[in-house]
Amino acid sequence: ETGPVTLRVFNILGQRVATVVDGQLEAGSYAIPWRAEYPTGDRLPTGIYLYRMRAPGFETSAKMLLLK
């Protein structure tokens, strides 16, 4: 089954800082590298970030800590 999948990263203020995945994916497990950069290419600072992943029949969000 293929469906729309999004994986977005937000700063602690709720501002979106990155879209890691935004497209059609088949059901399964994936390892998606993320370089911890703004869309401009600048590196994100150390801190707490939130991510939200949405897929057909599934949605999750959690905190993560970015360390350099």
Secondary structure, 3 states (H helix, E strand, C coil): CEEEEEEEEEECCCCEEEEEEEEEEECCCCCCCCCCECCCCCECCCEEEEEEEEECCEEEEEEEEECC
